Amino acid sequence: MITHPEKLLFPADGITKGDVAAYYERVSPFLVPFARSRPVTMERFPRGIGEEGFMQKNVEKGFPAWLERVTVPKQGGVVNYPLITDHRSLMWVVNQNTITPHVWVSRAPALDLTDLLVFDLDPSVDDARMLRTATLGLRALLEELGVPTGIKTSGSKGYHIVVPIEPTPAGEAGRFADAVGALATARDPERFTLAFAKKDRGHRIFMDTGRNHPGATFACVYALRPRPGAPVSAPCTWEEFERGDAPPQRFTLRDMNARLDAVGDLWSTLWDGASSLAEPAKRLRALKDTSR
């Protein structure tokens, strides 16, 4: 049951908590299989996006007995992350005034294994041509390495390029992603930067590979984002991207019904081509050697 469905969560757009819940009801068959058993950080806005929200990882009280959690050690204690395992648990997360569920690249109970790499492209300036060129350059590099790729809008300023992989030790997967990011940046230093601090990025696109390290998260596929218009972090095809038909905030809560009716779940077969990193890692080392 959704409490206070009349509450305005996107005040400027007249979008209520009930509207948000109805949206997540619609995408549940697509979101849940992707998010299943990944630790969730809830980005909550109890007073709507017009006021400051907060991130919640730890769920210690006020949760139903049936909600599955996973306990993760941290310095001085533990974090009890909620898990989305089915439609009911997704809607419990939504009922906490969660706009965006952020998830790990690994699944409980094997949190030491990664099954997905995420390259988060975060532009510093609004330059669609530069973002397009840089994104296609990263895709070309990943194609050289022989790994499959998917793309989704971030619902914010950029894109998430994903690589489905066979379960791989988290440290190994994280190092591979970092090395890909470093090589992509070395090839195109005018467009890419690895600088975490915004003041050091200039006009360049931040290549964020840190999403692939334990404890880091990214916006779940089909997640709403807390921005005007209620944009969605939605899968698109590479053809749509190349045509310019899928800018970062193209898809929204109000048009996703029609979108899903037209294209269905573009990531339903994402893991069908999941790759071992053994051969791509060899190719990456060879490319790094030739680029010196």
N, C-alpha and C positions, 0 to 999 in steps of 0.2 A: 504494500500500500504506500502510495506517495503522499506524504504529509504536506499541507499548505500548497496545493498545486497552483493556487492563484498568485503566489509570490512572484514578483517581477525579477527575473535574473538578468535579462538584457533590457533594461528600462527604456533605452532610446528606440528599441525595435518592438517593444510591446510583447516580448517573448517571456513566457512564464515558466515556472518550475514544471508545471504540467506539460507545457510544450516540449521542454527539454526531456522530460521522462518519456513522452510519446516518441520523440526522435530516437532515444536509446532503445525503446521497445522495437522500433522498426529495424535498427541496425544490429540488434542483438544476435541474430543468426550468423552474422558476418564477423562481428567484433569478438564474440565470446571464444570461438575456436582459436583466434590469434592470441588473445590475452590469457587464455586458460593457464592457470597456475603460475603466471608471472607475478612477482611481487608488485603491488600497486602503491603509488603515491597519489593521493587524492588532492587535486587543486580545487579548493573549496571557496565558495563565495556566498556565505549565508545572507548577505545583504545585497546581492547582485553585483555585477561587474562594475557598477558605478562607484563602488567602494572597494577598499583593499581586501583581497582574499588572502589565503594562506595555504601552505602545503602541509599535508598530514601523512606521515608514514606509519606511525605507531598507533595501533588500535588495541587498547588495554581494557576498556570498559565500554558499556553501552552498545555492545554488538550482540546479535542473536547467537544462540548456541550452535546453530547449524553453519555459521560462516566459517569457512576455512581460513586459517592464517599460517604463516610460516615465520619462525623465529630466527632472526639473523643476529649474530654477535656484533657488538660494536664496542668501542673503547669505553669501559666502565659500565657495561650493561648489555641489553639486547633491544632489538626493534621487532615488534610483532606486526608484520605487514599483512594486510588483508589480501586475499586472493579472489580473483574472478574465476569461478569454475563452471558457472552456469548462468542462465538468465536471471534467476533469483538473486544471486550474489552481485551481478552487474547492477540490478535495480536498487539493491541496498546501497551500493556505492553512490549511485545517482541521487538517492534520497538524502544523502549527506550534503546536498547542495554542491555536489562535485560537477564542475563544468568539464574538466579534462582529467581523465585517468592517465597517468604516466606509468609506463611499465618497464621492466628489465628486459635484457636480451637473453635471459635464461629463465628456466622454469623450475619450480619446486617439484620434487625435493632436490634435484641435481643442480643446485645453483652454481656449482663449480664448472658447469658445462654451458657453452654458448651455442645457440642455434640460429643466430641472426647477427649480421653486422649492419650497423647504421652509420651512414655518413650524413651528418646534419650540416647543410649549407646555409649559412646565416649571413645575408648581405649587410654591408654597412651603409650602403646608399641604394636608392631606388633606381636601378639601371637594369632594365629587363634584358637588354642585349648582352651585357656583360654576364648576367646570371645564366642566360641560355648557353652562351659559349663555354663558360666554366663548367656547367653541369654536363654538357655533352663531352667535354674533355675528360671529366672524371669517368663517365661511362665508357669512353674509348679505352682508358687505362684498364678499367676492370675487364673489358672485353679482351684486351691483350693478356690478362692474367687467366682468362678462361673461366670466369665465374659468372653465373646468371645475376641479373639485376632487376629490381623493381623500383618504381618511383611513386611517391605520394606527395601531394602538396602538404606543406607544414601547417597551413591555415594561418600562418603568420607572414614572414617575409621571404621564406625560401622553400627548399625542398628537402625531403629525406630520401636518399638513395639507399636501398637495402640490398643485402646479399644473403639469401638463405643458405645456410651451411649445415653439414652434418654436425651433430653435437661434438664440440671441440673444447678442450681445456680453456677456461676463461682467459688465463694469462696469455696463452698462445694466440687466441683469437684477437685479443686486445692489441698485442704487439703487431700482428699482421695489419690490422686496421690503421694503427698509428704509422706503420711503414708505408702503406698505400697513401695516406694523407700527406706524409712528408715528400714522397716522390711526386705526387700530383702538384704540390706546392712548388717544388723545385722546378718542375716543368713549366709552370705558369705563375711565376711570382708576382706578376702584375695584377692578377685577378684573385689569387688565393693567398691566405695567410693562416698561420697556426697560432697567431697571437691571441691569447685569451682575453687580455685587457682591451676594452673597446678603444681606448685612447691610442693604442699601438697598431690598430688595424688600418687606419687611413680610410681609403675608399674600397678596400678589398673585401672579399668574401671570407668569412671565418670558416675554415674547414674543421668542424668539430668532430673528432674521432673519439672523444672522451666518453661518448654514450656507450662504448663497448667495454667499459671497465666495471667491475663489480660494484653494485650500489647505484650506478648511474641509470638514468631513465630517459625515455623519449615519449612524446605524445603518441598514445596508442592509435592504431589505424581506426578511422571513423570517429575519432574523438572530436568533440567541439572544442573551440578555442575561445578564451575570454576576450573577444574583440567585437567591436560593433558589427552587426550583421550576422553574428553567430557562424563564422566560417568553420569548415570541417577539414581535418587532416585526412584527405581522401585519396585513395589510389587513382592513378590515371595511367593511360598507356603512353609509351614513348612516342607514338605517333601523334597523340594529342599534344604532348609537350612540344614536339618539334614544330607543330602547326601554330603554336601559341594559343591553343584553346584551353590551357589549364594553368593560368597564373596562380600564384600561391594562395590567394583567397577566393578562387573562382567558385568553389562549392560551399554551400551554406545549408543550415538547418532547413530552410524553406524550400530548397530545390533538390534535396537528396532523395526524396521519394521518387521523383521523376528520373533522377540519375540512376538509381538502383533498378527501376523498372526497365530502363533502356539498356544498361550494360551489366547488371548483376554484380556479383562480387569478383572484381578483377584479380583479387589475390587468392581465390579459392584453390588454385593449383600452385601457389608460390613455392611450396617445399617439394614439389614433384621433381624439380631440378636441383635440389640441394647438393652442394659441392663439398667434397673434402678439401681442406686447405693445403694438403701435402704438395700437390703439383703446382697450384697457384703460388705457394710460398717459394718454390724453386724458381719459377718464372720471375717473381718479384726480385729475388736476389740477383738474378741475371740482369734484369733491367737496371737495377741500382748500380751494378758493376759497370755496365756500358755507359751509364750517364755520368760517370766520374770523369 
